[in-house]
Amino acid sequence: MRFGILGPLRIGGGESTVTAGRDRIVLAMLLLRCGRLVPVEELVDAVWEEHPPATARAQLQTCVSRLRRRFTELELAPETIITDPAGYGVRTTPSDLDAEVFARTVEAARAAVAAGRLGDAGERFRAALALWRGPALGGIPSRSIRRRAQALDEQRLTVLEECVEVELRLGRAAELIEELTESVDQHPLRERLRGQLMLALSSVGRQADALAVYREGRRFYAEELGIEPGAELQELHQRVLAGDLALAGRETRPVGPVRSLPRAIGDFTGRQETLARLVKEIEEDGTRIQLIDGMAGSGKTTLAVHVATALADRYPDAQLFIDLHGHSERRPLTPTTAVAALLRQLGVPAERMPENLDDRLALWRTELAGLRALVVLDNAATADQVAPLLPNGSHCLVLITSRRRLVGLDEGRPSSLPVLDADEAIELLARVAGVERITAEPEAAAEVARRCGHLPLAIRLAGARLAHRSNWRVATSPSGCSPGRARWPS
């Protein structure tokens, strides 16, 4: 691996570093977005934060020049750093960056878990964790770097928990106690790690030590957060008290984070500025509840899924999605039904599901306690439908879409989604139906977009019809009628 960010910044495959402070920030930002262009504005913000000099762009060019010279000294191709009018980027192969190798190895480990190959999964998890040399990009004080590096550190902790879960099931409790003790000391708020330490201690006959770990955690949660431990940790405590030693093979929650987001569509068009604005507001302003409203077919769900996908690394424990059917042929989901569906996504079995709404909501908030979770509540009817589903605390993000502006939701930041402008509508039509066909008949394409009301859903449907019928012209349907007649969506 030629580049390392899972620890202090490293280049050249050895322990070589970049010494100049600004150069390190620039290279770190490029590697954090490996394979993508990083806008100049983001680099300026990362290096100088609120006080960029008038010569910031010129100084960035100097930083890049120094980096290229450093690459040459280390026998790396200077053209690895690419320049574009919009910004800079780093071009690498899949094995060049330790963070990418980590991600692929973890994916393989999770696949092995799903296939029941626990021994293989444990080895792959350990190989992934061995890539870490310390906190991600340690020693770089830039706020932009630290915010993104924190997401990587969270991923490491989640993978450690998954690895321990597998190794407990393999009967390796005694080998894990020292590592878990150190991890709980470093991260006392992570209930899953604390529960795993209790499991390991109990399974080797150290019940008194396991109970002490619970008492210490309970005191810490009360002093720091003013809350009791979560339901699963309390249940585990009761089992230790009862002398249940058959704990090592029991999973406290499904191995691996919960990911229930729909796939982000590839022809996402015309909302890039809105997407960037929402992501920036959530990352930098601490927005906890984002409301997206707009008329039917305006692309609210698509935008929400893209925002969620862009922020997924910041919420590694759970990424949930539910259609509340506020405006569909089905009756809107009641809060009782909706929270049950969300709990099932978190792995809560039917036998643990309370009957009444208040108890379900209490379990929902308990399950989310201590998790960094993202929840998409799509197609909401009213504020009353979603208000009970909102998690407590600042560690979760909720994205809500609705056809109407929802009022009365505390901390909710609204964003109304307009229709596409004319150029965006034609661009979307071209991406779906084919650029050559649309550019060949620009006036007809503009008319199709207009007849579709510049709504993304209608344009996508019209484009799909064209894409599947290569003999059609844009200007006419098969019967010779104009694009605005009944054969086209409106």
BAZALO-466950 format. One line per 10 residues: number of its first residue (from 1); for each residue x, y, z of C-alpha. Coordinates in nm, 2 decimals, always signed. Last residue first. Example, Ala and Ser with C-alpha at 12.3 -4.5 7.8 and 13.67 -1.06 7.14 Angstrom:
REM residues 2
2	+1.37/-0.11/+0.71  +1.23/-0.45/+0.78
END
This chain:
REM residues 490
490	-4.81/+1.42/-1.72  -4.68/+1.09/-1.84  -4.67/+1.04/-2.22  -4.92/+0.83/-2.42  -5.20/+1.07/-2.33  -5.08/+1.35/-2.55  -4.79/+1.59/-2.48  -4.53/+1.40/-2.68  -4.73/+1.47/-3.00  -4.93/+1.20/-3.17
480	-4.79/+1.00/-3.46  -4.93/+0.67/-3.36  -4.58/+0.54/-3.25  -4.53/+0.86/-3.03  -4.38/+1.16/-3.19  -4.11/+1.43/-3.14  -3.86/+1.21/-2.95  -3.85/+0.97/-3.24  -3.93/+0.61/-3.17  -3.74/+0.33/-3.33
470	-3.51/+0.27/-3.03  -3.81/+0.18/-2.81  -3.68/+0.08/-2.46  -3.49/+0.40/-2.40  -3.78/+0.61/-2.53  -4.01/+0.46/-2.27  -3.75/+0.50/-2.00  -3.71/+0.87/-2.09  -4.09/+0.93/-2.04  -4.08/+0.75/-1.70
460	-3.77/+0.94/-1.59  -3.93/+1.27/-1.70  -4.24/+1.19/-1.50  -4.04/+1.11/-1.19  -3.81/+1.41/-1.22  -4.09/+1.67/-1.25  -4.02/+1.94/-1.52  -4.40/+1.95/-1.56  -4.38/+1.64/-1.78  -4.53/+1.84/-2.07
450	-4.23/+2.08/-2.03  -3.98/+1.80/-2.04  -4.14/+1.65/-2.35  -4.14/+2.00/-2.51  -3.77/+2.05/-2.43  -3.69/+1.72/-2.59  -3.89/+1.81/-2.90  -3.70/+2.13/-2.93  -3.36/+1.96/-2.88  -3.42/+1.68/-3.13
440	-3.07/+1.54/-3.21  -2.95/+1.63/-2.86  -3.21/+1.40/-2.71  -3.13/+1.10/-2.93  -2.75/+1.14/-2.89  -2.77/+1.18/-2.51  -2.97/+0.86/-2.44  -3.31/+0.81/-2.29  -3.23/+0.81/-1.92  -2.93/+1.05/-1.92
430	-3.09/+1.26/-2.19  -3.41/+1.30/-2.00  -3.22/+1.41/-1.69  -3.02/+1.67/-1.89  -3.35/+1.80/-2.04  -3.50/+1.85/-1.70  -3.18/+2.01/-1.56  -3.18/+2.26/-1.85  -3.54/+2.35/-1.81  -3.53/+2.39/-1.43
420	-3.62/+2.10/-1.21  -3.93/+2.12/-0.99  -3.89/+2.27/-0.64  -3.78/+2.09/-0.33  -3.87/+2.27/+0.00  -3.61/+2.23/+0.28  -3.72/+2.24/+0.65  -3.49/+2.21/+0.95  -3.67/+2.02/+1.23  -3.54/+2.10/+1.58
410	-3.88/+2.05/+1.73  -4.14/+1.92/+1.49  -4.45/+2.14/+1.50  -4.48/+2.20/+1.13  -4.46/+1.96/+0.84  -4.45/+2.12/+0.50  -4.66/+1.91/+0.26  -4.57/+1.64/+0.02  -4.35/+1.47/+0.28  -4.00/+1.35/+0.34
400	-3.83/+1.31/+0.67  -3.45/+1.26/+0.73  -3.36/+1.17/+1.09  -3.00/+1.18/+1.22  -2.89/+1.01/+1.54  -2.62/+1.09/+1.79  -2.77/+1.41/+1.92  -3.01/+1.26/+2.17  -3.36/+1.11/+2.16  -3.50/+0.93/+1.86
390	-3.80/+1.07/+1.66  -4.07/+0.80/+1.60  -4.33/+0.97/+1.82  -4.32/+1.29/+1.60  -4.36/+1.10/+1.27  -4.74/+1.05/+1.24  -4.83/+1.36/+1.44  -4.62/+1.57/+1.20  -4.85/+1.46/+0.92  -4.86/+1.23/+0.61
380	-4.50/+1.12/+0.59  -4.37/+0.98/+0.26  -4.03/+0.86/+0.39  -3.90/+0.84/+0.74  -3.53/+0.79/+0.68  -3.34/+0.70/+1.00  -2.96/+0.73/+1.05  -2.80/+0.57/+1.36  -2.50/+0.64/+1.57  -2.59/+0.40/+1.85
370	-2.56/+0.47/+2.22  -2.93/+0.45/+2.29  -3.10/+0.33/+1.96  -3.23/+0.01/+2.11  -3.35/+0.20/+2.42  -3.53/+0.46/+2.21  -3.72/+0.19/+2.02  -3.79/-0.01/+2.34  -3.95/+0.30/+2.49  -4.15/+0.36/+2.17
360	-4.27/+0.00/+2.18  -4.38/+0.04/+2.54  -4.57/+0.36/+2.46  -4.73/+0.21/+2.16  -4.89/-0.10/+2.32  -4.82/-0.47/+2.24  -4.45/-0.50/+2.33  -4.22/-0.67/+2.07  -3.97/-0.91/+2.25  -4.14/-1.22/+2.11
350	-4.14/-1.08/+1.76  -3.76/-1.05/+1.75  -3.58/-0.72/+1.76  -3.32/-0.72/+1.48  -3.29/-0.35/+1.42  -3.50/-0.38/+1.11  -3.77/-0.54/+1.33  -3.76/-0.24/+1.56  -3.82/-0.01/+1.26  -4.12/-0.22/+1.15
340	-4.26/-0.21/+1.50  -4.21/+0.17/+1.52  -4.42/+0.20/+1.20  -4.71/-0.02/+1.31  -4.76/+0.17/+1.64  -4.69/+0.51/+1.48  -4.98/+0.43/+1.24  -4.89/+0.36/+0.88  -5.08/+0.57/+0.62  -5.35/+0.37/+0.44
330	-5.24/+0.22/+0.11  -5.29/+0.39/-0.22  -5.02/+0.64/-0.15  -4.97/+0.98/+0.03  -4.87/+0.91/+0.39  -4.75/+0.57/+0.30  -4.50/+0.57/+0.60  -4.22/+0.42/+0.38  -3.94/+0.31/+0.61  -3.56/+0.33/+0.59
320	-3.29/+0.25/+0.85  -2.91/+0.30/+0.85  -2.77/+0.15/+1.17  -2.43/+0.14/+1.35  -2.21/+0.33/+1.10  -2.38/+0.67/+1.12  -2.10/+0.91/+1.00  -2.01/+0.66/+0.72  -2.37/+0.67/+0.59  -2.36/+1.05/+0.52
310	-2.35/+1.04/+0.14  -2.59/+0.75/+0.14  -2.84/+0.93/+0.36  -2.82/+1.24/+0.14  -2.87/+1.03/-0.17  -3.16/+0.85/-0.01  -3.32/+1.18/+0.09  -3.28/+1.32/-0.27  -3.44/+1.01/-0.43  -3.72/+1.02/-0.17
300	-3.79/+1.39/-0.25  -3.77/+1.36/-0.62  -4.04/+1.60/-0.74  -4.28/+1.33/-0.83  -4.56/+1.45/-0.60  -4.50/+1.80/-0.48  -4.22/+1.89/-0.24  -4.11/+1.86/+0.12  -3.77/+1.76/+0.28  -3.75/+1.79/+0.66
290	-3.40/+1.74/+0.82  -3.39/+1.64/+1.19  -3.05/+1.64/+1.37  -2.88/+1.93/+1.20  -2.53/+1.96/+1.36  -2.43/+2.27/+1.17  -2.12/+2.13/+1.00  -2.21/+1.78/+0.89  -2.59/+1.82/+0.87  -2.57/+2.16/+0.70
280	-2.29/+2.04/+0.46  -2.49/+1.74/+0.36  -2.80/+1.95/+0.30  -2.61/+2.20/+0.09  -2.42/+1.94/-0.12  -2.75/+1.76/-0.20  -2.92/+2.09/-0.29  -2.63/+2.18/-0.52  -2.64/+1.83/-0.68  -3.01/+1.82/-0.73
270	-3.03/+1.84/-1.11  -2.96/+1.48/-1.19  -2.94/+1.14/-1.02  -2.90/+0.90/-1.30  -2.74/+0.63/-1.09  -3.02/+0.57/-0.84  -2.92/+0.53/-0.47  -3.01/+0.18/-0.36  -3.27/+0.17/-0.08  -3.14/+0.21/+0.27
260	-3.18/-0.09/+0.51  -2.83/-0.12/+0.65  -2.80/-0.26/+1.00  -2.44/-0.29/+1.12  -2.27/-0.63/+1.14  -2.35/-0.93/+1.35  -2.71/-0.92/+1.46  -2.77/-0.81/+1.82  -2.67/-0.95/+2.17  -2.55/-1.27/+2.00
250	-2.55/-1.57/+2.23  -2.27/-1.83/+2.19  -2.07/-1.71/+2.48  -2.36/-1.69/+2.72  -2.42/-2.04/+2.84  -2.30/-1.94/+3.19  -2.65/-1.84/+3.32  -2.58/-1.78/+3.69  -2.90/-1.58/+3.76  -2.70/-1.27/+3.83
240	-2.52/-1.31/+3.49  -2.86/-1.34/+3.32  -2.99/-1.03/+3.50  -2.69/-0.83/+3.38  -2.75/-0.95/+3.02  -3.10/-0.82/+3.04  -2.98/-0.48/+3.17  -2.72/-0.47/+2.88  -3.00/-0.55/+2.63  -3.24/-0.29/+2.78
230	-2.99/-0.01/+2.76  -2.80/+0.12/+3.06  -2.98/+0.39/+3.27  -2.96/+0.76/+3.18  -2.82/+1.09/+3.32  -2.56/+1.11/+3.05  -2.22/+1.14/+3.22  -2.30/+1.06/+3.58  -2.58/+0.80/+3.51  -2.40/+0.64/+3.22
220	-2.08/+0.61/+3.42  -2.25/+0.46/+3.72  -2.43/+0.20/+3.50  -2.10/+0.12/+3.33  -1.91/+0.06/+3.66  -2.20/-0.15/+3.78  -2.19/-0.36/+3.46  -1.82/-0.42/+3.47  -1.85/-0.51/+3.84  -2.11/-0.77/+3.75
210	-1.87/-0.93/+3.49  -1.60/-0.93/+3.75  -1.82/-1.12/+4.00  -1.93/-1.36/+3.72  -1.57/-1.47/+3.64  -1.65/-1.83/+3.54  -1.48/-1.82/+3.19  -1.81/-1.76/+3.01  -1.90/-1.48/+3.25  -1.59/-1.28/+3.18
200	-1.64/-1.31/+2.80  -2.01/-1.22/+2.82  -1.94/-0.92/+3.05  -1.67/-0.80/+2.81  -1.92/-0.84/+2.52  -2.17/-0.63/+2.71  -1.92/-0.35/+2.76  -1.83/-0.36/+2.39  -2.20/-0.34/+2.29  -2.27/-0.06/+2.55
190	-2.02/+0.18/+2.39  -2.01/+0.47/+2.64  -1.69/+0.36/+2.81  -1.47/+0.38/+2.50  -1.11/+0.38/+2.61  -1.17/+0.17/+2.93  -1.41/-0.05/+2.73  -1.14/-0.11/+2.47  -0.87/-0.20/+2.73  -1.10/-0.45/+2.90
180	-1.20/-0.59/+2.56  -0.84/-0.65/+2.46  -0.76/-0.82/+2.79  -1.07/-1.03/+2.79  -1.06/-1.16/+2.43  -0.83/-1.46/+2.47  -1.05/-1.60/+2.75  -1.36/-1.57/+2.54  -1.24/-1.76/+2.24  -1.54/-2.00/+2.21
170	-1.61/-1.95/+1.84  -1.93/-1.76/+1.92  -1.71/-1.52/+2.12  -1.48/-1.49/+1.82  -1.77/-1.38/+1.60  -1.90/-1.12/+1.84  -1.55/-1.00/+1.89  -1.50/-0.94/+1.52  -1.83/-0.75/+1.49  -1.74/-0.53/+1.79
160	-1.40/-0.46/+1.63  -1.57/-0.38/+1.30  -1.79/-0.12/+1.48  -1.49/+0.03/+1.65  -1.30/+0.06/+1.32  -1.59/+0.22/+1.15  -1.62/+0.48/+1.43  -1.25/+0.56/+1.38  -1.32/+0.61/+1.01  -1.61/+0.85/+1.09
150	-1.38/+1.04/+1.33  -1.13/+1.09/+1.04  -1.40/+1.28/+0.85  -1.46/+1.53/+1.13  -1.09/+1.54/+1.22  -0.99/+1.63/+0.86  -1.25/+1.91/+0.84  -1.15/+2.04/+1.18  -0.78/+2.05/+1.08  -0.56/+1.93/+1.37
140	-0.36/+1.66/+1.18  -0.18/+1.46/+1.44  -0.37/+1.13/+1.39  -0.49/+1.07/+1.04  -0.71/+0.79/+1.16  -0.64/+0.70/+1.53  -0.36/+0.45/+1.56  -0.17/+0.21/+1.33  -0.48/+0.03/+1.18  -0.42/-0.23/+0.91
130	-0.44/-0.51/+1.18  -0.81/-0.44/+1.21  -0.87/-0.57/+0.86  -0.67/-0.88/+0.90  -0.85/-0.95/+1.23  -1.19/-0.92/+1.06  -1.06/-1.15/+0.78  -0.94/-1.42/+1.03  -1.27/-1.40/+1.23  -1.48/-1.44/+0.91
120	-1.28/-1.74/+0.80  -1.35/-1.91/+1.13  -1.71/-1.80/+1.13  -1.79/-1.95/+0.79  -2.17/-1.94/+0.83  -2.24/-1.79/+0.49  -2.35/-1.46/+0.63  -2.04/-1.45/+0.85  -1.82/-1.51/+0.55  -2.00/-1.22/+0.36
110	-1.93/-1.00/+0.66  -1.56/-1.09/+0.65  -1.54/-1.02/+0.27  -1.69/-0.68/+0.33  -1.44/-0.61/+0.61  -1.16/-0.70/+0.38  -1.29/-0.47/+0.11  -1.33/-0.17/+0.35  -0.98/-0.22/+0.50  -0.82/-0.24/+0.16
100	-0.99/+0.09/+0.08  -0.87/+0.25/+0.40  -0.52/+0.12/+0.34  -0.49/+0.30/+0.01  -0.29/+0.16/-0.29  -0.46/-0.18/-0.33  -0.76/-0.06/-0.53  -0.54/+0.15/-0.77  -0.49/+0.52/-0.71  -0.57/+0.85/-0.87
90	-0.57/+1.14/-0.62  -0.78/+1.45/-0.68  -0.78/+1.83/-0.72  -1.03/+2.10/-0.78  -1.29/+2.24/-1.02  -1.05/+2.35/-1.30  -0.90/+2.00/-1.27  -0.57/+1.87/-1.15  -0.47/+1.51/-1.08  -0.23/+1.39/-0.81
80	-0.10/+1.05/-0.92  +0.07/+1.26/-1.19  +0.37/+1.28/-0.96  +0.43/+0.91/-1.01  +0.58/+0.77/-0.69  +0.95/+0.71/-0.66  +0.96/+0.85/-0.31  +1.15/+1.16/-0.42  +0.90/+1.19/-0.71  +0.61/+1.19/-0.47
70	+0.78/+1.46/-0.26  +0.81/+1.67/-0.58  +0.44/+1.61/-0.65  +0.35/+1.71/-0.29  +0.55/+2.03/-0.33  +0.36/+2.12/-0.64  +0.03/+2.05/-0.48  +0.12/+2.28/-0.19  +0.22/+2.55/-0.43  -0.11/+2.52/-0.61
60	-0.29/+2.55/-0.28  -0.09/+2.87/-0.21  -0.22/+3.02/-0.53  -0.58/+2.93/-0.44  -0.54/+3.08/-0.09  -0.38/+3.41/-0.21  -0.66/+3.63/-0.06  -0.60/+3.45/+0.27  -0.85/+3.20/+0.42  -0.96/+3.28/+0.78
50	-1.26/+3.07/+0.88  -1.10/+2.73/+0.81  -0.75/+2.79/+0.67  -0.65/+2.44/+0.55  -0.98/+2.25/+0.55  -1.18/+2.55/+0.42  -0.93/+2.61/+0.13  -0.95/+2.24/+0.05  -1.33/+2.25/+0.05  -1.33/+2.56/-0.17
40	-1.09/+2.40/-0.42  -1.34/+2.12/-0.48  -1.21/+1.76/-0.41  -1.23/+1.55/-0.72  -1.30/+1.19/-0.66  -1.10/+0.87/-0.67  -0.98/+0.90/-0.31  -1.20/+1.14/-0.11  -1.02/+1.08/+0.22  -0.70/+1.06/+0.02
30	-0.75/+1.41/-0.13  -0.83/+1.56/+0.21  -0.52/+1.40/+0.37  -0.30/+1.52/+0.09  -0.42/+1.88/+0.14  -0.39/+1.86/+0.52  -0.04/+1.71/+0.50  +0.07/+1.98/+0.25  -0.06/+2.25/+0.49  +0.15/+2.11/+0.78
20	+0.47/+2.06/+0.58  +0.63/+1.73/+0.68  +0.48/+1.48/+0.45  +0.55/+1.13/+0.58  +0.76/+0.83/+0.50  +0.70/+0.52/+0.73  +0.70/+0.28/+0.44  +0.46/+0.23/+0.15  +0.54/+0.56/-0.01  +0.30/+0.77/+0.19
10	+0.19/+0.79/+0.55  -0.06/+1.01/+0.73  -0.07/+0.90/+1.10  -0.32/+0.61/+1.16  -0.56/+0.45/+0.92  -0.46/+0.71/+0.66  -0.20/+0.52/+0.47  -0.08/+0.55/+0.11  +0.14/+0.33/-0.11  +0.00/+0.00/+0.00
END
